Amino acid sequence: MKIVFFSLFPNLILPYFQDSILKKALDKNLFEIEVVNFRDYAKNRHKKVDTELVGGGAGMIIDNNALRYALESYKNKFPQARTIFLTPVAKKYNQKDAIRLANEKVLFLVCGRYEGFDERLIEDFADEVLSIGDYVLTGGELGALVIVDSVLRNVKGVLGNSESLEGESFGNNLLEAPNFSKKGEVPSILKSGNHKKIDEWKNIASLLKTKFHRPDLI
Ligand code: ADE
């Protein structure tokens, strides 16, 4: 999978891939990343990428210029790419999206700043528009990283042990059952070796956890 971030702040993105599981996966060429600083595509003398809102309103938006040129250029290079804009004005991202997007060959993640994007950029380029939650961030970079991290876990080979994907939270719309290490007191059934009984216990525990923490999921 190739992932291209469109951002004015590459330094917010690149360090995330310099450690831990995603670094190992990157070293194994299981995916590839590129960050496009779309300021480089501005054609005006001051490399300005933002503008005031027409019709009034506070703040600035990403203008319909540099980002448009950057996206046009990359869409020509990667016509098969799925283009996702990050903004709080969007459908809320979830685990089903992560699993679905893990099948894409090329993902473009477009990170806004300020008050968002000139709407024509979204109309012309977005295959989908996603929010990571009901709060407003200073930009889309954290959202893009959240999406990429959760997508990559579902790409074959990225997690050493693909079984760790089984029984995870949200798989069946429930939260995962509690986990314990061997030492000390733990629910005795977990030490019984009876896998049928253990699975039954985990299903009930998972249901209770979900009811307590996220009744909206049931
Ligand atoms: N940009 C600002 N806030 C955001 C959010 N909640 N999700 C995605 N992108 C954003």
Residues whose N, C-alpha, C, O or C-beta is under 5 A from the ligand:
A	BS01	ADE	L86 T87 P88 L130 S131 I132 G133 Y135 V136 L137 G139 G140 G143
